[in-house]
Amino acid sequence: MINGWGPGGRPSDTRSGDAGRQPLPDYGGADVDDLAERTAHPVLGAVLAGLRGRARHAGEAVAYHEDSPSV
């Protein structure tokens, strides 16, 4: 296996034990406005700008199954 790729050029499962079953951390209380003001990273700044805009209009947020990419 090289860099997560197994034989035949296929991705290999590099997880060990129960690592895939651990709950994700809760960042719900993160101060996105503060982070956006302190970052100079262009990509992170763009992502945070999008998050800030969505947070202002959270009541309008809706997702449809049809919006998901086709697999």
URLINHU-V742422 format. One record per backbone hydrogen bond with DSSP energy under -0.5 kcal/mol. CO is the residue of the C=O (numbers start at 1). NH is the residue of the N-H. If there is no record, write none. Layout:
co-><CO,CO>
nh-><NH,NH>
//
This chain:
co-><2,4,5,6,7,10,12,16,18,19,25,27,30,31,32,33,34,35,41,42,43,44,45,46,47,48,49,50,51,52,53,54,55,57,58,64,65>
nh-><5,12,2,9,10,6,14,19,21,22,27,30,32,35,36,37,38,39,45,46,47,48,49,50,51,52,53,54,55,56,57,57,58,60,61,67,68>
//
